[in-house]
Each structure stands twice: as structure tokens, then as C-alpha cells.
Amino acid sequence: MTLAGRFSAVPVLETARLRMRGHEVRDFEASASMWTDERVIRFITGKPSTRAESWSRLLRYIGHWQALSFGYWVVEDRETGAFLGEVGFADFKRDIVPPLDGIPEIGWALVPSAHGRGIATEAVTAALQWADRHIAGSHTVCLFDPEHTASLRVAEKAGYVHKADAVYFGNPTLVMERAKPSS
């Protein structure tokens, strides 16, 4: 990992359609709304987040950059500035086998209006390009419900391959891994 404990400013990433930037307090309402939508949470938690849970998530996202020099970005439409979702890396210290501590875990969640448009693939690709240059270590992981076929397709397009089948909070969980490309 990069210099743990040393703050680094959240880089702004831009793609053809997206702008990815660090979270701010002003993002709370849009993020909280996304995390209550059944179409978003169905394969993630299966239950809507409370406002308190969404607030804690927002602070975790901000804190990851402070503590680990990597984290999550807000994904915005480059033309309109509309909130499209969140993508990034974390070390959640999950109680899971195989253990993932210390391995950056990529994740993504998008508002329903962004589903099926290639936005997740575009955002994940941009995040991985940044990570390949800035996060130390040989690989990253992602995990999700094995029935979430859309996320499976995004992960495979990004170069993730099956690492393990796991159980997390009593639910079947697919763990995938991506090796950093050789320089």
C-alpha cells in the first residue's frame, strides 16, 4: 500500500463521460438516496441503508484517503455534474476467508439511471489505471454476490478472475482477484 497515515489529496479522474472526485459533505443526500434504492442494494446488502449508515459510509470514504492514500470517488456525469454513483478502493478489515486485510478491494455502486450503460466499466477502468500507478502491491480484489451477473461482467472486463468462493455475513460471496500488470 501507499504511505499509510500520510494524507494525499484525492485525485480527480476524467474519462470520456465521467468525472471522478473525492467525496464531500454535499454528496450525502445523493449517496444516501442511492443506498436506499432496492435496485442498487439488492446484491450488496439486501437492505436499505439508514441515514446514519450512509453518513458513516461517507465518512469512511473520506477517511480512507486520509489514512491509506486511496479510497472511493464520487462518479459524476462530466456534462451535467449529476451524481452517478461511487467507485474506489478500501481495506474494510472484513472477517472473511480468505482474509483480505491489506489487499485493496475495489467496489462500485451506481444509481439505477446509470445501469446498463457501460458506466461501471468506464469508472472501474479509470480507477484501476490510477491504482496500477499509485497503489503498491501486486494485486487487488473485489467481492460480490455470485448472482450479480452485471458486476461479474464488469469485473471480468477489468481483468478479475475467480479467487475463491466465500461466505460473508451468511451469504455466498464471490472473491475475484486482479494482478497488477507488469511494468
trRosetta pair geometry for C-beta under 8 A, 3 or more apart (Angstrom, degrees):
i j d omega theta_ij theta_ji phi_ij phi_ji
1 4 5.9 52 106 -56 126 97
1 68 6.1 -63 -179 -163 134 95
1 69 7.5 136 164 54 91 102
1 70 7.4 -120 -153 11 94 122
1 91 7.7 -31 -94 -44 145 141
1 102 6.9 -120 -28 -160 119 70
1 104 7.0 136 -102 -51 93 100
1 135 6.4 -32 -132 -162 53 83
1 136 5.5 -43 26 55 6 96
1 137 6.3 24 -56 -33 49 119
2 6 8.0 -99 136 59 91 105
2 8 7.3 -22 125 -8 141 148
2 68 7.2 99 60 163 85 61
2 69 4.1 -90 93 86 122 136
2 70 6.5 121 27 -30 118 99
2 134 6.3 -17 -63 161 141 76
2 135 5.9 -89 -25 -118 100 50
2 136 5.8 145 -66 -1 52 94
3 6 4.1 -19 132 34 120 127
3 8 7.6 110 65 -40 112 117
3 69 5.7 67 63 -22 78 151
4 67 6.6 -1 -163 160 77 69
4 68 5.7 -15 -117 -115 77 57
4 69 7.2 -120 -90 6 34 101
5 67 6.3 -5 -86 -154 43 57
6 69 6.3 10 76 -60 80 120
7 65 7.2 49 -149 134 72 79
7 66 5.3 -20 -105 -138 92 58
7 69 7.5 156 -157 -85 18 77
8 65 6.6 -114 67 -177 72 85
8 69 4.3 56 15 -133 125 91
9 22 7.8 -111 176 -27 62 146
9 65 7.9 5 -173 172 15 128
10 21 6.6 94 117 -177 121 55
10 22 2.9 116 61 -62 162 119
10 23 8.0 161 -81 17 172 55
10 65 5.1 -47 -75 -123 93 156
10 71 6.9 -63 -109 58 108 115
10 73 7.0 151 179 -100 120 81
11 130 6.4 -178 74 -143 141 135
11 134 7.9 -166 -6 -47 144 169
12 19 6.7 -13 -174 -172 101 90
12 20 6.8 158 -160 81 50 57
12 21 4.9 -2 -113 -97 87 85
12 22 8.0 -80 -76 -6 70 77
13 18 7.8 8 107 110 89 102
13 19 7.6 154 83 -161 52 42
13 20 4.2 -5 58 55 98 112
13 21 7.9 -162 28 -63 63 47
13 73 6.7 -48 29 -112 111 169
13 126 4.7 132 154 161 136 122
13 127 7.2 -167 36 -76 171 52
13 130 5.9 -86 -85 -53 134 135
14 18 6.9 -179 -149 94 47 59
14 19 5.3 -11 -105 -107 83 68
14 20 7.4 -161 -73 20 37 74
14 78 6.6 82 -149 -106 98 125
14 126 7.9 -160 76 -140 12 145
15 18 4.5 25 44 46 105 92
15 20 7.8 47 -6 -12 96 104
15 78 7.6 -141 67 -45 61 132
15 122 5.2 155 128 173 164 107
15 123 7.4 -125 2 -82 145 47
15 125 7.7 89 -104 78 141 105
15 126 5.1 -106 -57 -66 116 134
16 78 7.7 -140 130 12 31 151
16 122 7.3 -94 42 -147 91 135
17 77 6.8 -46 166 -142 84 65
17 78 5.7 -166 174 11 30 112
17 79 7.8 -43 -152 -9 65 96
17 119 7.1 -97 98 -110 133 84
17 122 6.4 19 48 148 108 167
18 75 5.6 -31 -156 -163 125 90
18 76 6.7 129 -159 69 68 48
18 77 7.0 -62 -107 -112 56 29
18 78 5.8 -136 -98 -39 3 96
18 84 7.1 -92 -119 43 103 149
18 119 6.8 121 -69 -151 126 87
18 122 5.9 146 -1 122 131 121
18 123 5.8 -119 165 -82 175 86
18 126 7.0 -140 80 -1 127 156
19 75 7.9 144 76 -158 45 44
19 76 4.7 -25 65 67 93 103
19 77 7.7 6 20 95 89 17
19 78 4.9 121 -28 -99 92 73
19 81 7.8 -21 45 -110 133 57
20 73 3.8 42 177 146 99 150
20 74 6.9 167 -151 76 54 46
20 75 5.5 -17 -101 -100 85 63
20 76 7.4 177 -83 20 35 75
20 87 6.9 -59 -128 58 131 105
20 123 6.3 128 -77 -141 129 92
20 126 6.2 159 4 108 143 138
20 127 7.2 -128 172 -70 170 86
21 73 6.0 115 48 -158 17 96
21 74 5.6 -23 66 53 73 97
21 76 7.0 -3 17 4 102 120
22 62 7.2 80 177 -113 105 70
22 65 6.3 -13 -124 -37 122 165
22 71 7.5 51 -124 82 89 125
22 73 6.6 -67 -79 -119 34 65
22 74 7.2 25 117 7 14 93
23 27 5.2 -109 -151 50 78 148
23 31 7.5 22 -133 -56 119 151
23 58 5.7 -167 164 -157 144 78
23 61 4.6 67 4 108 148 129
23 62 5.4 -104 75 -64 110 83
23 72 6.7 30 -29 92 117 98
23 73 7.7 -175 -39 -148 73 25
23 74 5.5 124 -89 -42 62 102
23 86 7.7 13 -75 -119 113 117
24 27 5.5 112 58 -8 63 100
24 74 7.8 -52 14 -17 75 144
25 28 5.9 -13 -177 -25 53 113
25 58 7.6 91 -114 153 45 140
27 30 5.7 -68 -164 50 60 107
27 31 5.3 55 144 -23 90 114
27 58 6.7 167 87 -130 100 119
27 74 5.4 -120 -120 -93 148 141
27 83 6.8 140 -142 -110 87 132
28 31 6.0 -68 -145 42 24 107
28 32 5.8 21 163 -18 67 112
28 54 7.0 109 -164 131 76 108
28 55 6.6 19 -141 -101 118 72
28 58 5.6 -28 -101 -71 78 167
29 32 5.8 -55 -140 39 26 110
29 33 6.2 28 158 -21 62 108
30 33 5.8 -55 -149 35 28 112
30 34 6.5 31 153 -21 63 104
30 83 3.8 74 169 50 151 170
30 111 8.0 -61 179 -67 93 132
31 34 5.7 -53 -152 32 32 112
31 35 6.4 21 155 -12 66 110
31 54 5.9 154 115 -172 94 108
31 57 7.1 -157 153 94 128 118
31 58 5.9 130 83 -79 157 104
31 74 7.8 -91 -70 -110 110 100
31 83 7.4 -112 -56 -175 60 144
31 86 6.7 47 -122 -43 105 130
32 35 5.9 -63 -147 42 31 106
32 36 6.8 26 155 -19 64 107
32 49 7.0 -123 -144 92 64 113
32 51 5.7 22 -148 -122 139 67
32 54 3.7 105 -105 137 80 165
32 55 7.5 13 -82 -49 117 64
33 36 6.1 -64 -155 33 33 107
33 37 7.1 41 150 -36 64 101
34 37 5.9 -51 -160 12 37 116
34 40 5.5 126 172 -91 76 174
34 83 7.5 -120 -44 133 126 119
34 85 6.5 148 -147 -111 157 67
34 86 7.7 157 89 -2 156 101
34 109 6.5 124 146 133 126 113
34 110 7.8 -110 -153 161 132 18
34 111 5.1 -94 -110 -86 107 80
35 40 6.7 -104 -103 105 31 137
35 41 6.5 78 -164 -69 53 115
35 48 6.8 111 134 -162 66 64
35 49 3.9 -14 142 27 122 126
35 53 7.4 -145 139 103 144 105
35 54 5.1 172 55 -96 144 106
35 57 7.0 144 -77 34 161 161
35 109 7.5 43 -86 142 76 155
36 41 7.5 -26 -145 -16 11 136
36 48 4.1 37 -137 -152 64 118
36 49 6.4 -101 -69 48 65 69
37 40 4.3 72 77 8 100 108
37 41 6.7 148 77 -2 52 91
37 48 7.8 109 5 -110 20 98
37 111 7.2 86 20 -141 161 65
37 112 6.1 -130 161 -27 148 110
38 41 6.3 -69 -131 51 29 93
38 42 5.8 57 167 -61 67 93
38 48 7.4 -53 -72 -65 63 94
39 42 6.3 -18 -137 -13 21 119
39 112 4.6 49 90 -90 145 117
39 115 7.2 -92 153 -31 123 154
40 44 7.0 -21 143 10 67 132
40 109 5.7 66 -169 -172 107 105
40 110 7.3 -155 -117 73 101 40
40 111 7.0 -37 -76 -116 127 35
40 112 6.7 -105 -52 -51 86 79
41 44 5.1 -86 -144 52 50 105
41 45 5.1 -41 -164 48 102 89
41 46 6.5 -139 144 -31 92 8
41 47 6.6 -91 150 64 138 19
41 48 6.0 -179 21 -89 165 45
41 49 7.2 -170 -96 -20 139 82
42 46 6.6 38 -157 -106 31 53
43 46 7.8 49 -93 -68 11 72
43 144 6.4 37 144 179 112 102
43 145 4.1 -130 -166 38 90 134
43 147 6.6 -147 -119 81 114 86
43 148 3.7 111 176 -82 158 117
43 151 6.9 -160 111 1 145 132
44 109 6.6 7 -72 -98 155 120
44 144 7.5 -47 -99 -135 63 90
44 145 7.5 -111 -69 -12 27 112
45 49 7.0 88 46 -63 160 83
46 171 7.8 177 -22 -84 137 152
49 53 4.0 -132 -165 91 95 122
49 54 4.8 119 121 -56 129 84
49 57 7.0 -24 -157 -14 159 138
50 53 4.7 99 49 5 76 100
50 54 7.0 -141 93 -2 41 86
51 54 5.6 -56 -148 40 33 111
51 55 6.2 38 152 -23 66 105
52 55 5.6 -51 -146 34 31 113
52 56 6.5 33 153 -18 64 104
53 56 5.7 -53 -148 37 32 111
53 57 6.4 37 151 -22 64 104
54 57 5.5 -49 -147 33 34 115
54 58 6.5 39 153 -21 64 102
55 58 5.7 -51 -151 33 32 113
55 59 6.6 27 152 -13 64 106
56 59 5.8 -57 -148 40 33 109
56 60 6.2 39 151 -24 66 104
57 60 5.5 -52 -148 34 32 115
57 61 6.5 36 152 -22 64 102
58 61 5.7 -52 -153 31 31 113
58 62 6.7 26 151 -13 64 104
59 62 5.7 -53 -148 39 36 110
59 63 5.9 37 153 -21 67 112
60 63 5.5 -59 -142 42 28 113
60 64 6.5 41 157 -33 64 97
60 90 7.5 28 150 -130 110 131
61 64 6.1 -43 -153 17 28 113
61 65 7.8 23 152 -10 55 98
61 71 5.7 115 -170 171 58 117
61 72 4.2 -64 -138 51 106 117
61 86 7.1 -79 -110 -158 147 136
61 88 7.1 101 -142 54 97 151
62 65 6.4 -61 -170 33 37 107
62 66 6.8 32 142 -16 69 110
62 71 7.4 82 -109 173 8 162
63 66 5.2 -56 -148 38 43 115
63 67 5.8 18 163 -5 77 112
63 71 7.7 151 75 -110 42 139
64 67 6.3 -68 -138 48 25 95
64 68 5.4 -38 -173 39 67 114
64 70 6.5 -55 150 94 106 53
64 71 3.2 139 91 -103 115 102
64 72 6.7 83 47 1 144 77
64 88 7.5 134 89 134 151 133
64 89 7.5 177 162 93 142 68
64 90 5.6 -85 -108 -114 148 76
64 91 7.6 147 -132 26 104 74
65 68 7.3 -67 -101 58 13 71
65 69 6.7 41 -159 -122 51 22
65 70 7.0 -121 -101 97 57 6
65 71 4.1 -76 -49 5 76 138
68 71 6.9 130 65 -58 104 83
68 91 6.3 158 -101 15 161 116
69 134 7.7 -132 141 159 106 108
70 88 7.3 168 161 179 81 99
70 89 4.6 -20 146 76 121 125
70 104 6.2 -21 101 -120 154 131
70 131 7.0 60 -135 -110 137 90
70 134 7.2 149 -86 113 104 110
70 135 5.4 23 -68 -90 149 115
71 88 5.3 3 133 162 43 144
71 89 6.5 -89 -91 66 8 71
71 90 6.8 48 -134 -85 55 72
72 86 5.2 21 174 178 126 105
72 87 6.6 166 -150 92 81 22
72 88 3.0 -168 -108 36 46 141
72 89 7.3 -168 -67 35 56 38
72 90 6.8 -2 -44 -55 97 102
72 107 7.5 -37 -98 67 112 96
73 86 6.9 170 82 -151 45 61
73 87 5.9 -16 56 66 91 72
73 88 5.2 143 4 -68 67 111
73 123 7.7 -156 76 -166 120 108
73 127 6.9 -154 16 -93 124 107
74 83 6.6 -62 -173 -130 110 88
74 85 7.9 164 -160 95 52 30
74 86 6.1 -38 -107 -99 44 76
75 83 7.7 90 77 -166 59 53
75 84 4.5 -72 110 73 97 101
75 85 4.7 -3 49 66 120 73
75 86 6.4 -159 3 -81 92 20
75 87 5.6 52 -48 6 123 102
75 110 7.0 -44 69 -106 141 90
75 114 7.8 92 109 -143 127 167
75 119 7.1 117 153 166 141 110
75 123 5.0 -26 -111 -112 138 143
76 81 5.5 -17 -180 -154 129 41
76 82 6.5 149 -158 71 74 37
76 83 6.2 -42 -103 -97 76 39
76 84 6.1 155 -116 7 19 95
77 80 4.5 13 93 46 128 92
77 81 6.5 -39 68 17 80 13
77 82 4.4 23 18 45 120 90
77 84 5.8 116 -44 -45 75 119
83 111 6.8 94 113 -27 82 137
84 110 5.8 -18 155 -146 80 94
84 111 5.8 -120 -157 25 39 103
84 113 7.7 -105 -127 81 76 92
84 114 4.4 96 -164 -74 99 147
84 119 5.9 -115 167 176 139 149
84 123 8.0 -168 101 -59 124 142
85 108 6.7 53 137 -178 132 79
85 109 5.3 -161 -163 101 110 55
85 110 3.4 -75 -52 -108 154 52
85 111 5.6 -149 -63 -8 84 67
85 114 5.9 -114 -18 54 118 155
85 119 7.5 120 24 126 127 126
85 120 7.8 -21 74 -89 158 79
85 123 7.4 -132 77 -4 112 175
86 107 8.0 8 113 106 93 92
86 108 7.1 -178 95 -144 54 48
86 109 5.5 9 53 54 89 90
87 106 7.4 10 -177 -173 84 92
87 107 7.1 -163 -141 96 51 49
87 108 4.2 4 -107 -107 91 91
87 109 7.8 -176 -72 26 60 50
87 120 7.4 154 -86 -142 130 65
87 123 4.4 142 7 142 160 122
87 124 6.1 -126 -160 -76 140 60
87 127 5.4 -129 132 -42 112 146
88 106 7.1 -147 124 -139 20 66
88 107 6.9 -14 63 56 55 76
88 127 6.1 -152 -104 -135 43 137
89 104 4.2 -6 -168 -174 126 112
89 105 6.5 136 -155 65 65 39
89 106 5.5 -37 -91 -89 72 62
89 107 7.8 138 -102 15 27 74
89 127 7.1 165 -33 173 91 118
89 131 6.2 117 -48 -97 144 129
89 135 6.9 -58 119 -80 176 157
89 140 6.9 -84 -118 -138 116 130
90 104 7.3 119 49 -154 22 66
90 105 5.5 -40 66 64 73 94
90 107 6.6 -16 17 12 113 118
91 100 7.8 -168 -141 125 69 91
91 101 6.7 66 -171 -147 107 51
91 102 6.6 46 -134 -73 133 18
91 103 7.5 137 -111 60 93 37
91 104 6.6 -67 -62 -101 85 48
91 105 6.8 129 -94 11 40 96
92 100 7.7 21 51 90 85 124
92 105 6.5 -51 5 46 100 142
93 101 5.8 38 -117 -104 60 97
94 100 5.7 24 46 44 110 118
94 101 7.9 -155 42 -60 62 69
94 105 7.9 51 -6 -37 126 165
94 168 6.7 -22 -177 -133 129 122
96 99 6.7 141 77 -106 65 39
96 100 6.2 12 66 -1 116 106
96 143 7.7 -8 164 -113 169 174
96 166 5.5 46 -176 171 106 147
96 167 7.9 -171 -138 76 84 45
96 168 5.2 -14 -103 -95 118 100
96 173 7.2 -63 -143 78 132 151
96 175 7.7 150 145 -75 133 131
97 164 7.9 -111 129 151 62 152
97 166 6.1 173 77 -131 57 106
98 163 7.2 -91 34 139 134 114
98 164 5.2 138 -1 -2 106 165
98 166 7.0 -108 13 -83 57 125
98 175 6.7 -161 40 101 95 169
100 103 5.0 -96 -169 52 69 111
100 105 5.9 40 164 -65 139 121
100 141 5.8 -113 -134 59 116 151
100 143 7.7 -97 -68 -23 156 132
100 175 7.5 -149 -74 -139 119 127
102 137 7.9 167 151 -104 83 138
103 137 6.9 160 -126 -178 61 151
103 139 6.8 -13 -150 92 112 84
103 140 6.7 149 168 -134 86 38
103 141 5.3 49 130 2 126 114
104 131 6.7 -167 108 -148 156 131
104 135 5.5 -12 -22 179 157 153
104 137 6.7 160 4 57 101 151
104 140 4.8 -43 85 -119 93 96
104 141 7.6 159 90 28 46 69
105 140 6.9 157 -100 -175 23 84
105 141 5.2 -32 -109 77 75 87
105 142 6.4 126 -168 -100 73 42
105 143 6.9 -31 -155 9 122 94
106 124 6.6 91 161 -141 138 94
106 127 6.4 132 -136 116 120 135
106 128 7.1 -16 -90 -74 157 88
106 131 7.6 -91 -77 -34 115 163
106 140 5.5 54 -20 152 102 133
106 141 7.5 -179 19 85 74 35
106 142 4.9 -43 67 -81 85 103
107 142 6.6 153 -80 -137 54 91
108 120 5.3 120 134 -144 150 98
108 123 6.4 132 -127 94 130 123
108 124 5.8 -70 -49 -71 146 101
108 151 7.5 172 63 -123 101 98
108 154 7.0 -92 53 135 145 157
110 114 4.1 -105 171 83 123 125
110 115 6.1 159 94 -67 118 65
110 119 5.9 122 -128 94 153 123
110 120 5.7 -112 -22 -70 137 94
110 123 7.9 159 -77 20 116 150
111 114 5.3 87 62 7 73 104
111 115 7.9 -119 103 -25 42 83
112 115 5.3 -33 -155 0 47 120
114 117 5.9 -99 -169 37 50 122
114 119 4.4 -65 -177 48 105 157
114 120 7.5 119 135 -42 109 77
115 119 8.0 -77 -76 38 18 114
115 150 7.1 -17 -155 -161 99 162
116 150 7.6 -75 -72 -126 66 131
118 121 5.1 -53 -162 44 67 115
118 122 5.8 71 139 -26 83 103
119 122 5.6 -57 -147 39 32 113
119 123 6.1 26 158 -15 68 109
120 123 5.9 -59 -144 41 28 106
120 124 5.9 25 160 -17 66 111
120 150 7.5 95 35 152 157 101
120 151 7.6 -99 165 -106 157 61
120 154 4.7 -53 121 -110 119 145
121 124 5.9 -55 -138 41 26 108
121 125 6.1 30 159 -22 62 109
121 154 5.3 -141 -76 -129 72 83
121 157 5.3 -18 -129 94 117 149
121 158 7.1 -160 -140 -55 70 91
122 125 5.9 -55 -148 34 24 113
122 126 6.6 22 155 -16 61 106
123 126 5.8 -55 -150 36 32 110
123 127 6.3 30 153 -18 66 107
124 127 5.7 -54 -146 38 32 112
124 128 6.2 30 156 -18 66 108
124 154 5.8 115 5 171 157 109
124 155 7.9 -108 -177 -87 161 45
124 158 5.1 -74 131 -81 123 142
125 128 5.9 -57 -146 39 28 108
125 129 6.4 31 155 -22 63 104
125 157 7.9 -58 -66 124 105 104
125 158 6.3 -146 -79 -109 65 91
126 129 5.8 -52 -148 33 31 112
126 130 6.6 30 153 -16 63 104
127 130 5.8 -57 -155 37 32 111
127 131 6.2 30 150 -19 67 109
128 131 5.3 -52 -139 39 35 113
128 132 6.1 43 158 -28 67 101
128 140 7.4 -140 -119 37 90 149
128 158 5.9 155 -30 -164 157 112
128 159 7.7 143 -175 35 161 117
128 178 7.3 -41 -133 115 131 155
129 132 5.9 -47 -147 28 28 114
129 133 7.1 15 155 -6 57 107
130 133 6.2 -74 -164 42 32 103
130 134 5.8 -22 163 20 72 123
131 134 6.3 -83 -127 56 26 84
131 135 4.5 -18 -160 16 77 123
131 140 6.4 18 147 -53 152 145
131 180 7.9 -126 122 -107 92 105
132 135 7.7 -10 -54 42 14 87
132 180 5.5 151 -127 -150 80 95
132 181 6.2 10 -143 33 137 94
135 140 7.5 58 96 -74 146 112
137 140 7.6 101 102 -65 125 65
137 180 7.1 134 101 -25 63 135
138 179 6.3 -26 157 -146 85 79
138 180 5.6 -133 -166 21 37 106
139 177 5.5 18 168 -177 136 99
139 178 6.0 164 -157 83 85 45
139 179 4.9 -47 -94 -104 101 46
139 180 6.1 -133 -80 -17 41 77
140 177 7.4 164 86 -152 39 57
140 178 5.4 -10 59 58 84 98
140 180 7.5 87 -11 -63 86 83
141 160 7.9 96 -147 -135 40 116
141 163 6.6 -49 -126 9 107 158
141 175 6.1 -13 -170 -171 122 90
141 176 6.5 150 -159 81 67 48
141 177 5.1 -29 -101 -99 79 68
141 178 7.5 177 -87 17 31 73
142 151 7.9 -151 146 169 131 109
142 155 5.4 -145 70 -114 142 120
142 160 5.8 -45 30 -116 115 158
142 175 7.8 163 83 -153 40 47
142 176 5.1 -13 59 61 85 101
142 178 7.7 32 -4 -8 99 108
143 166 7.1 -32 -140 47 132 129
143 168 7.0 87 147 -17 140 153
143 173 5.3 24 178 172 113 111
143 174 6.4 172 -148 84 63 51
143 175 4.8 -18 -97 -100 102 64
143 176 7.1 173 -82 18 48 71
144 148 5.0 -74 147 51 121 139
144 151 4.7 -55 105 115 171 151
144 152 7.5 -140 77 -60 125 67
144 155 7.7 -159 21 -40 126 140
144 173 7.1 163 86 -152 10 76
144 174 5.9 -21 65 56 62 96
145 148 4.5 97 70 -19 92 105
145 151 7.8 94 51 46 73 138
145 171 6.8 -48 -104 153 91 125
145 172 7.1 78 -145 86 64 80
145 173 6.9 -56 -90 -109 39 57
145 174 7.2 32 131 11 12 96
146 152 7.5 53 -155 -74 49 126
146 165 7.4 0 -64 -126 139 95
146 172 5.6 -50 12 127 115 115
146 173 7.3 161 -31 -154 86 13
146 174 4.2 116 -84 -42 81 115
148 151 4.2 16 126 27 117 115
148 152 6.3 148 94 -22 67 87
149 152 5.2 -52 -145 35 37 118
149 153 6.4 40 156 -21 67 101
150 153 5.9 -53 -154 33 31 110
150 154 6.7 30 149 -17 63 104
151 154 5.5 -51 -147 36 38 113
151 155 6.1 39 154 -20 68 106
152 155 5.8 -56 -148 38 29 112
152 156 6.3 27 156 -17 65 108
152 174 7.2 13 -96 87 100 162
153 156 5.9 -56 -144 38 29 109
153 157 6.3 31 157 -20 64 106
154 157 5.9 -57 -150 36 28 111
154 158 6.4 20 154 -14 63 112
155 158 5.8 -65 -151 41 29 108
155 160 3.9 -55 173 54 91 136
155 176 5.1 81 172 78 140 164
156 159 7.8 91 -176 -38 30 10
156 160 6.3 -84 -78 62 34 79
156 161 7.8 73 -117 -87 70 50
158 178 6.5 -54 123 -90 93 154
159 178 4.7 87 103 -136 95 114
159 179 7.8 -97 148 46 120 63
160 176 3.8 61 164 144 118 126
160 177 6.5 142 -150 64 78 18
160 178 4.6 -65 -88 -56 64 100
161 176 6.2 160 74 -158 20 90
161 177 6.3 -35 61 63 73 72
161 178 7.3 126 9 -86 71 56
162 174 7.1 -72 -123 -166 83 100
162 175 7.9 81 -163 81 54 57
162 176 6.0 -53 -96 -107 31 77
163 175 4.7 -69 69 114 108 93
163 176 5.7 150 0 -132 95 19
163 177 4.0 84 -66 -14 127 109
164 175 4.4 3 58 55 86 121
165 172 6.9 -26 -172 -162 99 93
165 173 7.5 139 -169 76 52 51
165 174 6.5 -29 -111 -106 63 57
165 175 7.4 -161 -83 20 15 86
166 172 7.8 131 80 -164 44 47
166 173 4.5 -36 77 73 90 102
166 174 7.7 168 28 -88 81 10
166 175 5.3 54 -5 -24 121 116
167 170 6.5 -2 175 -130 106 16
167 171 6.7 153 -157 69 67 29
167 172 6.3 -41 -102 -97 69 39
167 173 6.3 143 -117 15 15 97
168 171 6.0 -34 69 60 67 84
168 173 4.2 36 9 -31 108 153
